[in-house]
């Protein structure tokens, strides 16, 4: 039929629609409480925060080019979706704002700090895939990637532009003992941390 269509909502539809929005409300509250709990845990360790100035909107944005060329030289399209669902479930923007509000001072390292790519033994940067959760040093030492990055964030120079290698070398052994002990206790207890590699 031509003209404007009318959608008739049954009583059962309205009832289920109300239940769905109640679930959305509870989910929103749980996300906020979870972020607040994590922010309070971080705040209990100090009053000064060093972090990266990341753009959550850039994580959600679709890839510009959807074309890829496979090994046979055939061009085809791939999915352009990014981290939209993950952002919805975790609200990293809200979490960052909570951290800013709770800490007395927040400093941001430079965009090219690249803590997760640095190797102190080679003194070089090596890009890793998101699936690589364990950083392997040339001598065979293995360190959990996120712990390693967090430690590197404490080894900044005065301008927060680059990693201070001398500060790193002076503190790495103490950090490694703590990180290893924590992971061993986590594995022994059966406690699982998502995307940790353990």
Backbone as a printed PyTorch tensor [residue, N CA C, xyz], in Angstrom:
tensor([[[  0.8320,  -1.1930,   0.0000],
         [  0.0000,   0.0000,   0.0000],
         [  0.8710,   1.2490,   0.0000]],

        [[  0.4350,   2.2700,  -0.6880],
         [  1.1600,   3.5300,  -0.7040],
         [  0.8450,   4.3220,   0.5640]],

        [[  1.7560,   5.2570,   0.8550],
         [  1.5270,   6.1200,   2.0170],
         [  2.2640,   5.6610,   3.2570]],

        [[  2.0370,   6.3720,   4.3410],
         [  2.7190,   6.1000,   5.6040],
         [  2.2160,   4.8020,   6.2220]],

        [[  3.1830,   4.0000,   6.6920],
         [  2.8260,   2.7270,   7.3260],
         [  2.7400,   2.9180,   8.8410]],

        [[  1.8290,   2.2300,   9.4570],
         [  1.6980,   2.2830,  10.9080],
         [  2.0780,   0.9410,  11.5100]],

        [[  2.9440,   1.0010,  12.5120],
         [  3.3770,  -0.2210,  13.1900],
         [  2.5370,  -0.3870,  14.4480]],

        [[  1.7590,  -1.4310,  14.4740],
         [  0.9020,  -1.6820,  15.6350],
         [  1.6340,  -2.5620,  16.6410]],

        [[  1.7750,  -2.0530,  17.8440],
         [  2.4920,  -2.7770,  18.8880],
         [  1.5050,  -3.5150,  19.7810]],

        [[  1.6760,  -4.8110,  19.8500],
         [  0.7890,  -5.6100,  20.7000],
         [  1.1640,  -5.4200,  22.1650]],

        [[  0.2880,  -5.8290,  23.0550],
         [  0.5660,  -5.7270,  24.4920],
         [  1.7620,  -6.5870,  24.8890]],

        [[  1.8830,  -7.7570,  24.2530],
         [  3.0280,  -8.6290,  24.5580],
         [  4.3380,  -7.9740,  24.0950]],

        [[  4.2850,  -7.3430,  22.9330],
         [  5.4660,  -6.6350,  22.4170],
         [  5.9010,  -5.5330,  23.3970]],

        [[  4.9090,  -4.7480,  23.8820],
         [  5.2400,  -3.6630,  24.8050],
         [  5.8160,  -4.1830,  26.1200]],

        [[  5.2890,  -5.3150,  26.5670],
         [  5.7700,  -5.9140,  27.8090],
         [  7.2200,  -6.3780,  27.6610]],

        [[  7.5150,  -7.0580,  26.5440],
         [  8.8770,  -7.5320,  26.2970],
         [  9.8410,  -6.3690,  26.0480]],

        [[  9.3110,  -5.3270,  25.4100],
         [ 10.1310,  -4.1450,  25.1570],
         [ 10.5430,  -3.4860,  26.4790]],

        [[  9.6350,  -3.4530,  27.4330],
         [  9.9480,  -2.9090,  28.7550],
         [ 10.9760,  -3.7570,  29.4880]],

        [[ 10.8660,  -5.0970,  29.3680],
         [ 11.8360,  -5.9920,  30.0080],
         [ 13.2280,  -5.8010,  29.4030]],

        [[ 13.2750,  -5.6300,  28.0760],
         [ 14.5570,  -5.4370,  27.3980],
         [ 15.2500,  -4.1640,  27.8900]],

        [[ 14.5010,  -3.0820,  28.0040],
         [ 15.0950,  -1.8320,  28.4560],
         [ 15.4940,  -1.8910,  29.9190]],

        [[ 14.8300,  -2.7160,  30.7110],
         [ 15.2270,  -2.9020,  32.0970],
         [ 16.5660,  -3.6350,  32.1690]],

        [[ 16.7690,  -4.5930,  31.2430],
         [ 18.0520,  -5.2940,  31.1650],
         [ 19.1630,  -4.3390,  30.7330]],

        [[ 18.8640,  -3.4630,  29.7720],
         [ 19.8340,  -2.4530,  29.3480],
         [ 20.2330,  -1.5600,  30.5280]],

        [[ 19.2320,  -1.1760,  31.3380],
         [ 19.4910,  -0.3180,  32.4910],
         [ 20.4280,  -1.0140,  33.4880]],

        [[ 20.1430,  -2.2800,  33.7950],
         [ 20.9750,  -3.0300,  34.7330],
         [ 22.3950,  -3.2110,  34.1910]],

        [[ 22.4770,  -3.4650,  32.8830],
         [ 23.7930,  -3.6350,  32.2530],
         [ 24.6050,  -2.3570,  32.3560]],

        [[ 23.9480,  -1.2060,  32.1370],
         [ 24.6220,   0.0830,  32.2090],
         [ 25.1580,   0.3400,  33.6270]],

        [[ 24.3420,   0.0170,  34.6360],
         [ 24.7550,   0.2140,  36.0330],
         [ 25.9380,  -0.6930,  36.3780]],

        [[ 25.8780,  -1.9470,  35.9240],
         [ 26.9600,  -2.8870,  36.2090],
         [ 28.2750,  -2.4510,  35.5650]],

        [[ 28.1870,  -1.9060,  34.3320],
         [ 29.3930,  -1.4140,  33.6690],
         [ 30.0090,  -0.2610,  34.4600]],

        [[ 29.1550,   0.6420,  34.9020],
         [ 29.6430,   1.8100,  35.6520],
         [ 30.2640,   1.3880,  36.9780]],

        [[ 29.6150,   0.4630,  37.6850],
         [ 30.1550,  -0.0150,  38.9600],
         [ 31.4860,  -0.7400,  38.7530]],

        [[ 31.5800,  -1.5380,  37.6800],
         [ 32.8210,  -2.2510,  37.3820],
         [ 33.9600,  -1.2940,  37.0960]],

        [[ 33.6930,  -0.2520,  36.3060],
         [ 34.7160,   0.7510,  36.0120],
         [ 35.1270,   1.5070,  37.2680]],

        [[ 34.1530,   1.8380,  38.1160],
         [ 34.4540,   2.5630,  39.3560],
         [ 35.3150,   1.7090,  40.2860]],

        [[ 35.0120,   0.4120,  40.3410],
         [ 35.7850,  -0.5000,  41.1880],
         [ 37.2370,  -0.5890,  40.6990]],

        [[ 37.4150,  -0.6910,  39.3700],
         [ 38.7690,  -0.7620,  38.8150],
         [ 39.5310,   0.5440,  39.0290]],

        [[ 38.8360,   1.6760,  38.8650],
         [ 39.4700,   2.9820,  39.0690],
         [ 39.8850,   3.1630,  40.5280]],

        [[ 39.0400,   2.7330,  41.4650],
         [ 39.3810,   2.8330,  42.8920],
         [ 40.5760,   1.9510,  43.2430]],

        [[ 40.6400,   0.7770,  42.6070],
         [ 41.7670,  -0.1300,  42.8400],
         [ 43.0740,   0.5230,  42.3810]],

        [[ 43.0500,   1.1550,  41.2000],
         [ 44.2430,   1.8450,  40.7050],
         [ 44.6120,   3.0240,  41.6020]],

        [[ 43.6030,   3.7670,  42.0500],
         [ 43.8580,   4.9470,  42.8950],
         [ 44.4930,   4.5720,  44.2230]],

        [[ 44.2120,   3.3520,  44.7040],
         [ 44.7670,   2.9250,  45.9890],
         [ 46.2840,   2.7190,  45.9240]],

        [[ 46.8350,   2.6530,  44.6950],
         [ 48.2770,   2.4220,  44.5410],
         [ 49.0730,   3.7160,  44.4030]],

        [[ 48.4080,   4.8580,  44.2930],
         [ 49.1410,   6.1100,  44.1750],
         [ 48.2350,   7.2630,  43.7860]],

        [[ 48.8290,   8.4610,  43.7620],
         [ 48.0500,   9.6630,  43.4500],
         [ 48.4130,  10.2530,  42.0970]],

        [[ 49.3670,   9.6150,  41.3990],
         [ 49.8900,  10.1560,  40.1470],
         [ 49.7130,   9.1130,  39.0520]],

        [[ 49.0940,   9.4860,  37.9480],
         [ 48.7880,   8.5440,  36.8650],
         [ 49.5300,   8.9370,  35.5910]],

        [[ 50.1940,   7.9430,  34.9960],
         [ 50.8380,   8.1260,  33.6900],
         [ 50.1510,   7.1820,  32.7160]],

        [[ 49.6370,   7.7230,  31.6290],
         [ 48.8800,   6.9010,  30.6880],
         [ 49.0500,   7.4250,  29.2630]],

        [[ 48.4770,   6.7050,  28.3080],
         [ 48.4950,   7.1410,  26.9180],
         [ 47.2240,   7.9240,  26.6240]],

        [[ 47.3460,   8.9320,  25.8070],
         [ 46.1810,   9.7420,  25.4230],
         [ 45.5440,   9.1100,  24.1900]],

        [[ 44.7160,   8.0940,  24.4170],
         [ 44.1260,   7.3300,  23.3150],
         [ 42.7580,   7.9010,  22.9380]],

        [[ 42.3890,   7.6840,  21.6940],
         [ 41.0890,   8.1340,  21.2040],
         [ 40.1620,   6.9250,  21.0840]],

        [[ 39.1520,   6.8780,  21.9460],
         [ 38.1930,   5.7730,  21.9160],
         [ 37.3790,   5.8180,  20.6200]],

        [[ 37.0880,   7.0310,  20.1410],
         [ 36.3260,   7.1800,  18.8950],
         [ 37.0750,   6.5620,  17.7170]],

        [[ 38.4100,   6.6380,  17.7380],
         [ 39.2040,   6.0510,  16.6540],
         [ 39.1350,   4.5280,  16.6820]],

        [[ 39.0030,   3.9560,  17.8820],
         [ 38.8700,   2.4970,  17.9690],
         [ 37.5760,   2.0250,  17.3230]],

        [[ 36.5290,   2.8150,  17.4600],
         [ 35.2180,   2.4110,  16.9590],
         [ 35.0630,   2.6820,  15.4640]],

        [[ 35.8780,   3.5840,  14.9230],
         [ 35.7360,   3.9770,  13.5210],
         [ 36.0750,   2.8200,  12.5910]],

        [[ 35.3290,   2.7030,  11.5190],
         [ 35.5830,   1.6380,  10.5550],
         [ 36.8860,   1.8850,   9.7980]],

        [[ 37.5100,   0.8000,   9.3480],
         [ 38.7150,   0.9240,   8.5470],
         [ 38.3920,   1.6380,   7.2400]],

        [[ 39.3080,   2.4850,   6.7810],
         [ 39.0420,   3.2610,   5.5690],
         [ 39.0000,   2.3760,   4.3280]],

        [[ 39.9640,   1.4850,   4.2230],
         [ 40.0480,   0.6570,   3.0170],
         [ 39.6500,  -0.7730,   3.3470]],

        [[ 38.6030,  -1.2440,   2.7130],
         [ 38.1420,  -2.6050,   2.9670],
         [ 38.7410,  -3.6340,   2.0330]],

        [[ 39.6040,  -3.2020,   1.0890],
         [ 40.1780,  -4.1260,   0.1250],
         [ 41.4870,  -4.7090,   0.6510]],

        [[ 41.6610,  -6.0150,   0.4460],
         [ 42.9180,  -6.6850,   0.7830],
         [ 43.3070,  -7.5950,  -0.3780]],

        [[ 44.5980,  -7.8560,  -0.4640],
         [ 45.1170,  -8.7580,  -1.5030],
         [ 45.6770,  -9.9750,  -0.8030]],

        [[ 45.1770, -11.1670,  -1.1640],
         [ 45.6480, -12.3820,  -0.5140],
         [ 46.9610, -12.8600,  -1.1400]],

        [[ 47.4400, -14.0350,  -0.7040],
         [ 48.7350, -14.5560,  -1.1730],
         [ 48.7480, -14.8390,  -2.6650]],

        [[ 47.5900, -15.1540,  -3.2340],
         [ 47.5160, -15.4500,  -4.6660],
         [ 47.3780, -14.1960,  -5.5170]],

        [[ 47.3690, -13.0340,  -4.8960],
         [ 47.2410, -11.7850,  -5.6320],
         [ 45.8230, -11.4150,  -5.9850]],

        [[ 44.8550, -12.1080,  -5.3850],
         [ 43.4430, -11.8310,  -5.6650],
         [ 42.9500, -10.7630,  -4.6980]],

        [[ 42.3070,  -9.7350,  -5.2290],
         [ 41.7990,  -8.6420,  -4.4050],
         [ 40.3640,  -8.9330,  -3.9900]],

        [[ 40.0750,  -8.7670,  -2.7230],
         [ 38.7210,  -8.9750,  -2.2330],
         [ 38.4740,  -8.0510,  -1.0490]],

        [[ 37.2330,  -8.0020,  -0.5960],
         [ 36.8580,  -7.1330,   0.5130],
         [ 36.8760,  -7.8980,   1.8270]],

        [[ 37.2630,  -7.2250,   2.8810],
         [ 37.2290,  -7.8140,   4.2200],
         [ 36.2780,  -6.9890,   5.0920]],

        [[ 35.9670,  -7.5140,   6.2600],
         [ 35.0990,  -6.7810,   7.1890],
         [ 35.8020,  -5.5140,   7.6370]],

        [[ 35.0710,  -4.4110,   7.6720],
         [ 35.6370,  -3.1240,   8.0630],
         [ 35.2940,  -2.7570,   9.5030]],

        [[ 34.6240,  -3.6680,  10.1970],
         [ 34.2080,  -3.3640,  11.5650],
         [ 35.4150,  -3.2870,  12.4840]],

        [[ 35.2720,  -2.4780,  13.5410],
         [ 36.3630,  -2.3270,  14.4950],
         [ 35.9150,  -2.8570,  15.8570]],

        [[ 36.0650,  -2.0720,  16.9040],
         [ 35.8390,  -2.5540,  18.2710],
         [ 34.5570,  -2.0010,  18.8810]],

        [[ 33.5430,  -1.7870,  18.0770],
         [ 32.3170,  -1.1550,  18.5580],
         [ 31.6320,  -1.8980,  19.6880]],

        [[ 31.4420,  -3.2070,  19.5450],
         [ 30.7670,  -3.9990,  20.5720],
         [ 31.5930,  -4.0620,  21.8560]],

        [[ 32.8890,  -4.2050,  21.7010],
         [ 33.7680,  -4.2520,  22.8720],
         [ 33.7370,  -2.9320,  23.6310]],

        [[ 33.7020,  -1.8090,  22.8970],
         [ 33.6300,  -0.4950,  23.5350],
         [ 32.3090,  -0.3400,  24.2680]],

        [[ 31.2370,  -0.8220,  23.6620],
         [ 29.9240,  -0.7400,  24.3000],
         [ 29.9070,  -1.5190,  25.6100]],

        [[ 30.5470,  -2.6670,  25.6340],
         [ 30.5020,  -3.5250,  26.8130],
         [ 31.4410,  -3.0630,  27.9280]],

        [[ 32.4870,  -2.2980,  27.5820],
         [ 33.4930,  -1.9380,  28.5840],
         [ 33.5800,  -0.4470,  28.8910]],

        [[ 33.1100,   0.3910,  27.9960],
         [ 33.0860,   1.8600,  28.2040],
         [ 34.4540,   2.4150,  28.6030]],

        [[ 35.4830,   2.2770,  27.7480],
         [ 36.8070,   2.7860,  28.1130],
         [ 36.8400,   4.3090,  28.2710]],

        [[ 35.9940,   5.0290,  27.5270],
         [ 35.9470,   6.4820,  27.6700],
         [ 35.4900,   6.8910,  29.0530]],

        [[ 34.4630,   6.2240,  29.5430],
         [ 33.9610,   6.4880,  30.9050],
         [ 35.0320,   6.1490,  31.9380]],

        [[ 35.7410,   5.0500,  31.7240],
         [ 36.7990,   4.6280,  32.6410],
         [ 37.9220,   5.6670,  32.6900]],

        [[ 38.3280,   6.1720,  31.5260],
         [ 39.3730,   7.2070,  31.4780],
         [ 38.9510,   8.4620,  32.2200]],

        [[ 37.6830,   8.8390,  32.0850],
         [ 37.1870,  10.0300,  32.7710],
         [ 37.1840,   9.8260,  34.2850]],

        [[ 36.8190,   8.6290,  34.7180],
         [ 36.8520,   8.3240,  36.1560],
         [ 38.2670,   8.4400,  36.7040]],

        [[ 39.2490,   7.9610,  35.9380],
         [ 40.6380,   8.0390,  36.3750],
         [ 41.0850,   9.4950,  36.4940]],

        [[ 40.7010,  10.3110,  35.5110],
         [ 41.0570,  11.7390,  35.5630],
         [ 40.4860,  12.4000,  36.8110]],

        [[ 39.2480,  12.0380,  37.1580],
         [ 38.5860,  12.6480,  38.3090],
         [ 39.1960,  12.1970,  39.6360]],

        [[ 39.6600,  10.9540,  39.7010],
         [ 40.1190,  10.4000,  40.9640],
         [ 41.5810,  10.7400,  41.2740]],

        [[ 42.4260,  10.7980,  40.2320],
         [ 43.8450,  11.0470,  40.4770],
         [ 44.1220,  12.5390,  40.5980]],

        [[ 45.0650,  12.8630,  41.4790],
         [ 45.4240,  14.2630,  41.6940],
         [ 46.0850,  14.8680,  40.4600]],

        [[ 46.8640,  14.0440,  39.7520],
         [ 47.5390,  14.5310,  38.5460],
         [ 47.6170,  13.4080,  37.5260]],

        [[ 47.3700,  13.7480,  36.2680],
         [ 47.4430,  12.7710,  35.1810],
         [ 48.3860,  13.3130,  34.1150]],

        [[ 49.3670,  12.5070,  33.7320],
         [ 50.2960,  12.8830,  32.6720],
         [ 50.1530,  11.9110,  31.5130]],

        [[ 50.2940,  12.4320,  30.3110],
         [ 50.1610,  11.6140,  29.1110],
         [ 51.5030,  11.5080,  28.4020]],

        [[ 51.8710,  10.2760,  28.0610],
         [ 53.1060,  10.0870,  27.2900],
         [ 52.8430,  10.4520,  25.8350]],

        [[ 53.9200,  10.6780,  25.0800],
         [ 53.8000,  11.0720,  23.6840],
         [ 53.1910,   9.9610,  22.8500]],

        [[ 52.6310,  10.3210,  21.7130],
         [ 51.9720,   9.3560,  20.8350],
         [ 52.9340,   8.2640,  20.3660]],

        [[ 54.2080,   8.6310,  20.1700],
         [ 55.1980,   7.6700,  19.6740],
         [ 55.9720,   6.9930,  20.8150]],

        [[ 55.4330,   7.0050,  22.0180],
         [ 56.0700,   6.3250,  23.1500],
         [ 56.0980,   4.8130,  22.9120]],

        [[ 55.0000,   4.2590,  22.4370],
         [ 54.8570,   2.8620,  21.9890],
         [ 55.4390,   1.8470,  22.9860]],

        [[ 54.9210,   1.8800,  24.1900],
         [ 55.4420,   1.0020,  25.2450],
         [ 55.2990,  -0.4720,  24.9060]],

        [[ 54.1990,  -0.8610,  24.2470],
         [ 53.9660,  -2.2810,  23.9830],
         [ 54.8740,  -2.8380,  22.8900]],

        [[ 55.5980,  -1.9660,  22.1650],
         [ 56.4330,  -2.4270,  21.0540],
         [ 57.9270,  -2.4140,  21.3800]],

        [[ 58.2870,  -1.8900,  22.5450],
         [ 59.7060,  -1.6860,  22.8570],
         [ 60.3600,  -2.9680,  23.3710]],

        [[ 61.6110,  -3.1850,  22.9680],
         [ 62.4290,  -4.2900,  23.4720],
         [ 63.7030,  -3.6700,  24.0420]],

        [[ 63.8830,  -3.7370,  25.3730],
         [ 64.9990,  -3.0210,  25.9920],
         [ 66.3420,  -3.6550,  25.6980]],

        [[ 66.3850,  -4.9700,  25.4290],
         [ 67.6610,  -5.6210,  25.1500],
         [ 68.2140,  -5.2050,  23.7860]],

        [[ 67.3190,  -5.1310,  22.8190],
         [ 67.7380,  -4.6730,  21.4840],
         [ 67.7210,  -3.1540,  21.3780]],

        [[ 67.0020,  -2.5080,  22.2920],
         [ 66.7740,  -1.0590,  22.2410],
         [ 66.1130,  -0.6900,  20.9150]],

        [[ 65.0990,  -1.4910,  20.5370],
         [ 64.3900,  -1.2950,  19.2700],
         [ 62.8930,  -1.4690,  19.4900]],

        [[ 62.1340,  -1.0390,  18.4910],
         [ 60.6820,  -1.2030,  18.5100],
         [ 60.2850,  -2.2690,  17.4950]],

        [[ 59.4220,  -3.1880,  17.9310],
         [ 58.9080,  -4.2310,  17.0380],
         [ 57.3970,  -4.3000,  17.2060]],

        [[ 56.6790,  -4.0680,  16.1130],
         [ 55.2200,  -4.0790,  16.1740],
         [ 54.7280,  -5.5010,  16.3860]],

        [[ 53.7680,  -5.6510,  17.3140],
         [ 53.2050,  -6.9730,  17.6050],
         [ 51.7330,  -7.0010,  17.2270]],

        [[ 51.2470,  -8.1810,  16.9060],
         [ 49.8230,  -8.3540,  16.6400],
         [ 49.0450,  -8.3740,  17.9470]],

        [[ 47.7290,  -8.1310,  17.8630],
         [ 46.9070,  -8.1250,  19.0760],
         [ 46.8680,  -9.4950,  19.7440]],

        [[ 47.0910, -10.5620,  18.9610],
         [ 47.0550, -11.9110,  19.5170],
         [ 48.2930, -12.2720,  20.3250]],

        [[ 49.3740, -11.5070,  20.1860],
         [ 50.6090, -11.7870,  20.9270],
         [ 50.4940, -11.1840,  22.3210]],

        [[ 50.1810, -12.0240,  23.3070],
         [ 49.9550, -11.5350,  24.6670],
         [ 51.1950, -11.6480,  25.5510]],

        [[ 52.2220, -12.3570,  25.0670],
         [ 53.4560, -12.5320,  25.8450],
         [ 54.6150, -11.9490,  25.0500]],

        [[ 55.3970, -11.0810,  25.7100],
         [ 56.5580, -10.4640,  25.0590],
         [ 57.7830, -11.3270,  25.3370]],

        [[ 58.4660, -11.7550,  24.2730],
         [ 59.6540, -12.6070,  24.4200],
         [ 60.9010, -11.7820,  24.1470]],

        [[ 61.7800, -11.7170,  25.1540],
         [ 63.0390, -11.0070,  25.0060],
         [ 64.0660, -11.9120,  24.3380]],

        [[ 65.1250, -11.3410,  23.7410],
         [ 66.1140, -12.1540,  23.0140],
         [ 66.7730, -13.2460,  23.8460]],

        [[ 66.8840, -13.0640,  25.1680],
         [ 67.5230, -14.0910,  26.0050],
         [ 66.5600, -15.2060,  26.4090]],

        [[ 65.3160, -15.1510,  25.9020],
         [ 64.3310, -16.1820,  26.2020],
         [ 63.3750, -15.8290,  27.3230]],

        [[ 63.6040, -14.7130,  27.9870],
         [ 62.7190, -14.2700,  29.0700],
         [ 61.3520, -13.9070,  28.5010]],

        [[ 60.2920, -14.3820,  29.1510],
         [ 58.9280, -14.0850,  28.7150],
         [ 58.2260, -13.2220,  29.7610]],

        [[ 57.6150, -12.1470,  29.2910],
         [ 56.9030, -11.2270,  30.1670],
         [ 55.5230, -10.9740,  29.5770]],

        [[ 54.5010, -10.9690,  30.4390],
         [ 53.1520, -10.6720,  29.9530],
         [ 53.1350,  -9.2690,  29.3500]],

        [[ 52.5700,  -9.1540,  28.1710],
         [ 52.6800,  -7.9190,  27.3790],
         [ 52.1380,  -6.6750,  28.0910]],

        [[ 50.9680,  -6.7870,  28.7090],
         [ 50.3590,  -5.6180,  29.3450],
         [ 51.1200,  -5.1990,  30.6030]],

        [[ 51.6200,  -6.1870,  31.3600],
         [ 52.4400,  -5.8660,  32.5260],
         [ 53.7210,  -5.1560,  32.0870]],

        [[ 54.3250,  -5.6690,  31.0310],
         [ 55.5650,  -5.1030,  30.4950],
         [ 55.3310,  -3.6560,  30.0490]],

        [[ 54.2130,  -3.4130,  29.3560],
         [ 53.8860,  -2.0610,  28.8930],
         [ 53.6710,  -1.1240,  30.0720]],

        [[ 52.9680,  -1.6160,  31.1110],
         [ 52.7110,  -0.7900,  32.2880],
         [ 54.0120,  -0.4090,  32.9840]],

        [[ 54.9320,  -1.3730,  33.0610],
         [ 56.2300,  -1.0760,  33.6670],
         [ 56.9810,  -0.0310,  32.8380]],

        [[ 56.9410,  -0.1600,  31.5160],
         [ 57.6270,   0.7960,  30.6480],
         [ 57.0530,   2.2080,  30.7910]],

        [[ 55.7720,   2.3050,  31.1610],
         [ 55.1590,   3.6180,  31.3550],
         [ 55.7650,   4.3490,  32.5580]],

        [[ 56.3700,   3.5940,  33.4820],
         [ 57.0180,   4.2240,  34.6410],
         [ 58.4490,   4.6500,  34.3210]],

        [[ 58.9560,   4.2340,  33.1650],
         [ 60.3510,   4.5090,  32.7990],
         [ 60.4500,   5.6350,  31.7710]],

        [[ 59.6630,   6.6650,  31.9520],
         [ 59.6460,   7.7710,  30.9970],
         [ 60.7520,   8.7760,  31.3150]],

        [[ 61.0990,   9.5800,  30.3070],
         [ 62.0430,  10.6620,  30.5410],
         [ 61.3060,  11.8630,  31.1360]],

        [[ 62.0040,  12.9600,  31.3400],
         [ 61.4100,  14.1250,  32.0080],
         [ 60.2710,  14.7490,  31.1990]],

        [[ 60.3440,  14.6200,  29.8750],
         [ 59.3380,  15.2320,  29.0020],
         [ 58.2200,  14.2670,  28.6130]],

        [[ 58.2550,  13.0280,  29.1150],
         [ 57.2550,  12.0100,  28.7820],
         [ 57.2180,  11.7410,  27.2760]],

        [[ 58.3670,  11.8720,  26.6330],
         [ 58.4430,  11.6880,  25.1850],
         [ 58.9680,  10.3030,  24.8150]],

        [[ 59.9700,   9.8190,  25.5580],
         [ 60.6290,   8.5640,  25.2220],
         [ 60.8670,   7.7270,  26.4790]],

        [[ 61.2340,   6.4560,  26.2510],
         [ 61.5440,   5.5510,  27.3550],
         [ 62.9840,   5.7950,  27.8000]],

        [[ 63.1770,   5.9680,  29.1140],
         [ 64.5030,   6.1660,  29.6870],
         [ 65.1170,   4.7840,  29.9220]],

        [[ 66.0650,   4.3860,  29.0710],
         [ 66.6110,   3.0330,  29.1390],
         [ 67.3950,   2.7940,  30.4230]],

        [[ 68.0790,   3.8060,  30.9430],
         [ 68.8420,   3.6340,  32.1860],
         [ 67.9070,   3.3450,  33.3620]],

        [[ 66.8000,   4.0670,  33.4100],
         [ 65.8060,   3.8420,  34.4660],
         [ 65.2050,   2.4460,  34.3280]],

        [[ 65.0100,   2.0390,  33.0750],
         [ 64.4580,   0.7120,  32.8040],
         [ 65.3940,  -0.3710,  33.3140]],

        [[ 66.6810,  -0.2990,  32.9280],
         [ 67.6460,  -1.3340,  33.2960],
         [ 67.8340,  -1.4250,  34.8050]],

        [[ 67.7010,  -0.2970,  35.4910],
         [ 67.8880,  -0.2860,  36.9430],
         [ 66.7380,  -0.9750,  37.6810]],

        [[ 65.5570,  -1.0100,  37.0710],
         [ 64.3770,  -1.5220,  37.7850],
         [ 63.7760,  -2.7960,  37.1920]],

        [[ 64.2980,  -3.2680,  36.0730],
         [ 63.6580,  -4.4010,  35.3890],
         [ 63.6580,  -5.6730,  36.2290]],

        [[ 64.7850,  -5.9980,  36.8710],
         [ 64.8740,  -7.2560,  37.6190],
         [ 63.8320,  -7.3170,  38.7380]],

        [[ 63.6860,  -6.2230,  39.4730],
         [ 62.6960,  -6.1890,  40.5580],
         [ 61.2880,  -6.3350,  40.0020]],

        [[ 61.0180,  -5.6660,  38.8720],
         [ 59.6970,  -5.7890,  38.2320],
         [ 59.4470,  -7.2230,  37.7840]],

        [[ 60.4580,  -7.8480,  37.1740],
         [ 60.2720,  -9.1900,  36.6210],
         [ 59.9520, -10.2090,  37.7090]],

        [[ 60.6080, -10.1020,  38.8580],
         [ 60.3380, -11.0190,  39.9840],
         [ 58.8890, -10.8770,  40.4410]],

        [[ 58.4170,  -9.6350,  40.5870],
         [ 57.0350,  -9.4030,  41.0160],
         [ 56.0310,  -9.9200,  39.9880]],

        [[ 56.2960,  -9.6520,  38.7060],
         [ 55.3820, -10.0900,  37.6450],
         [ 55.3250, -11.6060,  37.5670]],

        [[ 56.4800, -12.2630,  37.6600],
         [ 56.5260, -13.7300,  37.5910],
         [ 55.7830, -14.3580,  38.7720]],

        [[ 56.0100, -13.8180,  39.9790],
         [ 55.3460, -14.3590,  41.1690],
         [ 53.8370, -14.2030,  41.0770]],

        [[ 53.3880, -13.0520,  40.5550],
         [ 51.9470, -12.8210,  40.4380],
         [ 51.3170, -13.7970,  39.4540]],

        [[ 51.9580, -14.0090,  38.3180],
         [ 51.4080, -14.9130,  37.3030],
         [ 51.3920, -16.3480,  37.8220]],

        [[ 52.4460, -16.7500,  38.5250],
         [ 52.4850, -18.1080,  39.0860],
         [ 51.3600, -18.3170,  40.0900]],

        [[ 51.1110, -17.3140,  40.9380],
         [ 50.0210, -17.4350,  41.9160],
         [ 48.6610, -17.4390,  41.2230]],

        [[ 48.5410, -16.6710,  40.1330],
         [ 47.2860, -16.6160,  39.3870],
         [ 46.9900, -17.9640,  38.7200]],

        [[ 48.0290, -18.5590,  38.1180],
         [ 47.8580, -19.8570,  37.4580],
         [ 47.5520, -20.9470,  38.4830]],

        [[ 48.2470, -20.9190,  39.6270],
         [ 48.0410, -21.9360,  40.6690],
         [ 46.6360, -21.8770,  41.2530]],

        [[ 46.0830, -20.6710,  41.3630],
         [ 44.7510, -20.5220,  41.9420],
         [ 43.6320, -20.8070,  40.9400]],

        [[ 43.9870, -20.9090,  39.6530],
         [ 42.9730, -21.1400,  38.6250],
         [ 42.2350, -19.8830,  38.2060]],

        [[ 42.6950, -18.7250,  38.6770],
         [ 42.0670, -17.4460,  38.3360],
         [ 42.4080, -17.0760,  36.8960]],

        [[ 41.3950, -16.7200,  36.1250],
         [ 41.6090, -16.4020,  34.7180],
         [ 41.4340, -14.9020,  34.4660]],

        [[ 42.3670, -14.3470,  33.7360],
         [ 42.2740, -12.9490,  33.2890],
         [ 42.1370, -12.9840,  31.7830]],

        [[ 41.0320, -12.4640,  31.2680],
         [ 40.7890, -12.5090,  29.8420],
         [ 41.8660, -11.7510,  29.0630]],

        [[ 42.2700, -12.3020,  27.9270],
         [ 43.2590, -11.6950,  27.0240],
         [ 44.6250, -11.5000,  27.6710]],

        [[ 44.9300, -12.3040,  28.6950],
         [ 46.2240, -12.1680,  29.3510],
         [ 47.2660, -13.1140,  28.7620]],

        [[ 46.8180, -14.1830,  28.0940],
         [ 47.7360, -15.1770,  27.5790],
         [ 47.9790, -16.3080,  28.5530]],

        [[ 47.3450, -16.2480,  29.7490],
         [ 47.5130, -17.2970,  30.7540],
         [ 46.1570, -17.8410,  31.1640]]])
